[in-house]
Amino acid sequence: MPDTQAPAADRTAPPEVITVDDPVVACDGGGGALGHPRVFLRIVAGDILCPYCSRHYVLNQRAHHAAAH
């Protein structure tokens, strides 16, 4: 009987993409106690991945330009 389950890598959800207006974000993985330690991430090149949960934070370009003036 063939295995109909996808490999584990195919079953995982893609990283969550979050657009933010501030170049510094705090990530705790969500889920309360099921998350991870809160880390503060500084967006330098337009986006950053959380090293714990791989959430993808993307800086809103309009907010970035407005904050620079």
C-alpha positions in Angstrom: 0.0 0.0 0.0 1.6 3.3 -1.0 2.3 6.0 1.6 -0.2 8.8 1.0 1.2 11.2 3.6 3.3 14.1 2.5 6.8 14.4 3.9 7.0 16.4 7.1 8.6 19.4 5.2 5.5 19.6 3.0 3.0 19.5 5.9 4.5 22.5 7.7 2.8 25.8 7.2 4.8 28.6 5.4 6.2 31.3 7.7 3.7 34.0 8.7 4.3 37.3 6.9 3.6 40.4 9.0 3.8 43.9 7.6 4.9 46.5 10.2 5.3 50.2 10.4 8.2 50.4 12.9 11.7 49.1 12.1 11.9 47.5 15.6 9.5 44.6 16.3 9.0 42.3 19.3 8.3 38.7 18.5 7.2 36.1 21.1 6.0 33.5 18.6 2.3 34.0 19.6 0.3 31.4 21.4 1.1 32.7 24.9 3.0 30.1 26.9 3.4 28.0 23.7 5.4 30.7 22.0 9.1 31.5 22.5 11.1 34.0 24.6 10.4 37.6 23.4 13.1 38.9 21.1 13.4 42.4 19.6 14.4 42.5 16.0 15.6 45.5 14.0 14.7 45.7 10.4 17.6 47.1 8.4 17.2 45.8 4.8 13.4 45.9 4.5 12.6 42.6 6.2 13.8 40.1 8.8 13.0 36.6 9.9 12.6 35.7 13.6 15.3 33.2 14.5 12.9 31.2 16.7 9.7 30.9 14.7 10.6 32.1 11.2 7.9 34.8 11.2 8.7 37.1 8.3 8.5 40.8 9.3 8.3 43.2 6.3 8.7 46.9 6.8 5.9 49.0 5.3 7.9 51.2 2.8 5.6 54.2 3.3 6.0 54.1 7.1 9.7 53.8 6.7 10.0 56.8 4.5 7.8 58.9 6.8 9.8 58.0 9.8 13.0 59.0 8.1 11.9 62.7 7.7 
